[in-house]
Amino acid sequence: SQMLTNTAAIPKMLAQRSSENERLVFFDDTCEFGVSFPATINERRSGHPNRIRTTKFTKFTWLPKSLAYQFMRVANIYFLFIVVLVLFPWSPKNWKSKVLPFVAVLLWTSLKDLYEDLRRHRDDNAENSQKCRRLRRSGSSGEGFEEVTWAEVLAGDVVFTPEDSAFPADLLLLHAAGNEEAFISTVMLDGETSLKNRSAPSLLRAFARKCMKDAPEEWQEAQTLRTCEGEQVPSAKV
């Protein structure tokens, strides 16, 4: 992702995009907050592009897909060939002794796949339902940060991430508390237990220093967390 503050450079940047998956977010006084390019990025998955889905099946595709996966195994193709042979009248074997066990194995495996997929669906719902605080977008009622689910986070949103909490999406660090570096753990991704330091882009650090110099009282007030429903949240001055 890249962040732009000059809308005049957008057409040029779009022409130079090296990947269709690259996302651009720009901020301008004349437009909504955090406008994303391409504009369709936030229309994916019925307007929830951050919603995760690890399930393999739907209620309509469960059985066909499960059978398709099973017949990717050579052993199942072999047993299917045997079942077809015993269905002929000249076969010396009783077809029930081959067909019924084979069908039972396929059905049992399909039910096992369904059970595992339901567990993945449950885990997806738990992950998508987690809460985070997002800076209200233009047109929203109120000011400051609002509580939304992870599935509702959009490209271009500004998200407040408390200390020792998980990230709701792939994020670009805009500012760390105390104007310091942030340390993150990626143990859930790569197994590494050592903390990694991240800092805001140089342009944003320079902007923070300018705000601190020009309006120190407002800057200090914006850095102060307030208590809302027993939770520490950023000030609306942000």
Secondary structure, 3 states (H helix, E strand, C coil): CEEECCHHHHHHHHHCCCCCCCCEEECCCCCCCCEEECHHHHHHHHHCCCCCCCCCCCCCCHHHHHHHHHCCCHHHHHHHHHHHHHCCCCCCCCHHHHHHHHHHHHHHHHHHHHHHHHHHHHHHHHHHCCEEEEECCCCCCCCCEEEEEHHHCCCCCCEECCCCCCCCCCCCCCCCHHHCCEEECCHHHHCCCCCEEECCCHHHHHHHHHHHHHCHHHHHHHHCEEEECCEEEECCCC
